[in-house]
Amino acid sequence: MSITNHTIYQTENFVKRFSVKAKKLWLLIGFESLIWIIGLLYLAFIHSPGETHFTICPLANLGFEFCPGCGLGNSISFLFKGDIISSFRSHPLGIFALIVLTLRIITIIKNNWRKYA
């Protein structure tokens, strides 16, 4: 086997191993938990709580002043930034929502681990 063929063989092996590991990682994480993780990372690193912006909330767009979900993203974002008081003021259930989402992600990964590992 020449050096070129050996290098190509090693590269092909690496790609096969990488694709198997990537597929296994995808199976372990799962689509739902990946969406939750991306959302939480967005709230932790990108989102600036308190900024006014266009809302997609149907109740707010219909003119209702109260919506049980409005402020939840801001609340979680404040939590990630360490501002517990502002988090509670933004939405009292923000801490609870973060705990529930974290437990949901852990549960999905544990169930997938049992199924696919």
C-alpha positions as CSV (number, residue, x, y, z in Angstrom):
1,M,0.0,0.0,0.0
2,S,1.5,3.3,-1.0
3,I,1.6,6.4,1.2
4,T,-1.2,8.1,-0.8
5,N,-3.5,5.0,-0.6
6,H,-2.7,4.7,3.1
7,T,-3.6,8.4,3.7
8,I,-6.8,8.0,1.7
9,Y,-7.7,4.9,3.7
10,Q,-7.1,6.7,7.0
11,T,-9.2,9.7,5.9
12,E,-12.1,7.4,4.8
13,N,-11.9,5.6,8.2
14,F,-12.0,8.9,10.0
15,V,-15.0,10.1,8.1
16,K,-16.9,6.8,8.7
17,R,-16.0,6.9,12.5
18,F,-17.0,10.6,12.7
19,S,-20.3,10.0,10.9
20,V,-21.1,7.1,13.2
21,K,-20.3,9.2,16.3
22,A,-22.3,12.2,14.9
23,K,-25.3,9.9,14.3
24,K,-25.0,8.4,17.8
25,L,-24.8,11.9,19.3
26,W,-27.9,13.0,17.3
27,L,-29.8,9.9,18.5
28,L,-28.8,10.6,22.1
29,I,-29.7,14.3,22.1
30,G,-32.8,14.1,20.0
31,F,-34.6,16.8,18.1
32,E,-36.8,18.1,20.9
33,S,-34.0,18.5,23.4
34,L,-31.8,20.1,20.7
35,I,-34.5,22.7,20.1
36,W,-34.7,23.4,23.9
37,I,-30.9,23.7,24.2
38,I,-30.7,26.1,21.3
39,G,-33.5,28.2,22.8
40,L,-31.9,28.3,26.2
41,L,-28.5,29.2,24.6
42,Y,-30.2,32.0,22.7
43,L,-31.7,33.4,25.9
44,A,-28.3,33.0,27.7
45,F,-26.0,34.6,25.2
46,I,-27.8,36.6,22.5
47,H,-31.1,37.8,23.9
48,S,-31.1,41.2,25.6
49,P,-34.0,41.2,28.1
50,G,-36.1,44.3,28.4
51,E,-35.7,45.4,24.8
52,T,-39.0,46.2,23.1
53,H,-39.6,44.4,19.8
54,F,-42.3,43.1,17.6
55,T,-44.2,40.3,19.3
56,I,-45.7,37.2,17.8
57,C,-48.0,36.7,20.8
58,P,-51.5,36.3,19.5
59,L,-53.1,37.7,22.7
60,A,-51.0,40.8,22.6
61,N,-51.6,41.3,18.9
62,L,-55.4,41.0,19.6
63,G,-55.1,43.8,22.1
64,F,-55.3,41.9,25.4
65,E,-53.1,43.4,28.1
66,F,-52.5,40.2,30.0
67,C,-50.9,37.1,28.5
68,P,-49.7,34.3,30.8
69,G,-46.7,33.6,28.7
70,C,-45.4,37.1,27.9
71,G,-42.2,37.9,29.8
72,L,-41.2,34.3,30.2
73,G,-38.2,34.5,27.8
74,N,-37.1,37.8,29.4
75,S,-37.4,36.1,32.8
76,I,-35.2,33.2,31.8
77,S,-32.7,35.6,30.2
78,F,-32.5,37.6,33.4
79,L,-31.8,34.4,35.3
80,F,-28.9,33.5,33.0
81,K,-27.5,36.9,33.6
82,G,-27.8,36.5,37.4
83,D,-30.6,39.1,38.0
84,I,-33.1,37.0,40.0
85,I,-35.2,40.0,41.1
86,S,-35.7,41.3,37.5
87,S,-36.4,37.7,36.5
88,F,-39.2,37.4,39.1
89,R,-40.6,40.9,38.1
90,S,-40.6,39.9,34.4
91,H,-42.5,36.7,35.1
92,P,-42.9,34.9,38.4
93,L,-42.7,31.5,36.9
94,G,-39.4,32.0,35.0
95,I,-37.4,30.1,37.6
96,F,-39.9,27.2,37.5
97,A,-39.9,27.2,33.7
98,L,-36.1,27.0,33.6
99,I,-36.1,24.1,36.0
100,V,-38.8,22.3,34.0
101,L,-37.0,22.8,30.7
102,T,-33.7,21.6,32.2
103,L,-35.4,18.5,33.6
104,R,-37.1,17.8,30.3
105,I,-33.7,18.0,28.4
106,I,-32.2,15.6,31.0
107,T,-35.1,13.2,30.7
108,I,-35.0,13.1,26.9
109,I,-31.2,12.4,26.9
110,K,-31.6,9.7,29.6
111,N,-34.4,8.0,27.7
112,N,-32.4,8.1,24.5
113,W,-29.3,6.9,26.3
114,R,-31.2,3.8,27.4
115,K,-32.7,3.3,24.0
116,Y,-29.7,3.9,21.7
117,A,-26.5,3.6,23.8
